[in-house]
C-alpha cells in the first residue's frame, strides 16, 4: 500500500453558535465535517453525486468511528484531509483527518464505512485502489467496539436500564437531499440528551457548571440501522454500559417512536472536565458506588 497521501476535502472555521457549555466545538459538527468530506472525496474518486445518479446507485453509511483528540474553540480554522482505506464490491471505508491548520495539530479522526446498492464502477474502484492508505494507529478504535449493541425495540429499552433522554420530531431542514435524517442531527440528539443522562447518574449538571466542571466525549462509534425522515417521531434512550475511575462508557439508542424500531445506536466514551485547567477529573469512591448501581443490564 502506498504512503499516506491525504487530499483536502473540507475547510471551515468554528462559529460561536457551534460551541457548547464547555466553550468548544460540539461533537455533532465533527460528524457533519466528515459527512461533507466524504462527498468531496467520492467526487475526487470519480463517483460524485451526478455520477451516482447516472449509475442509479444509492450510498448509505454503515457506521462512523470518531476520535476527539484536541479541542476546537471559536474562530479556529478547520481543515479535513481524506483518503480511502478499504474497498470491496459494494463496501468502501474512508478516512478523514480533521486538523487545525494554524498549528498543524490533528483534532479528530473519522473512519466512515459506506455501502452501495450497486457494485462500484470499475474506473472508480481502480482510482480507489490507487489512492488507498493504511488507517493510522491514532485513528483506530481504542475504547469502543467491544460491545455488541442489540437491535432493541423501544418497548425493550427500559428493561435493560436505558432512560428516556429526548423526544423530538425530525424536521425537513435536518434531512439530506434524499430526505433522510443527517448524521449530524443524530449525534446532536445524543449531545442534547447528555444532561439528562448525567443527572440520572447522580451528577447535578447545574451544580457542575457552577463549579466550572463540564463533560467531554473522547470517542464514539455510531451504527446506522434504519433511516428516519422528516416528520418522524424520535425517542432517544441512553444508559451507562461501563466505567472506571475517570471514564464513562455510554450507549445511546435512537428509535422511531411510532414503529418502535431502532434507527441508530452508539457507544460513547466520556469524562468529567475541569473547565478551569482543561483537564479530566477522577470520580470519587461515592461516585463509583453510585455508578455501579446504574449500569445497564444487557
Secondary structure, DSSP 4 states (H G I P E B T S, - for coil): -PPP--EEEEEEE--GGGB-TTSSB-HHHHHHHHHHHHHHHHHHTT--HHHHHHHT--EEEEEEEEEE-S---TT-EEEEEEEEEEE-SSEEEEEEEEEETTTTEEEEEEEEEEEESSPPPHHHHHHHHHH--PPPGGGS-SSSS-S------HHHHGGGT-EEEEEEE--GGGB-TTSBBPHHHHHHHHHHHHHHHHHHTT--HHHHHHTTEEEEEEEEEEEE-S--BTT-EEEEEEEEEEE-SS-EEEEEEEEETTT--EEEEEEEEEEEEETTTTEE-PPPHHHHHHHHHTB---
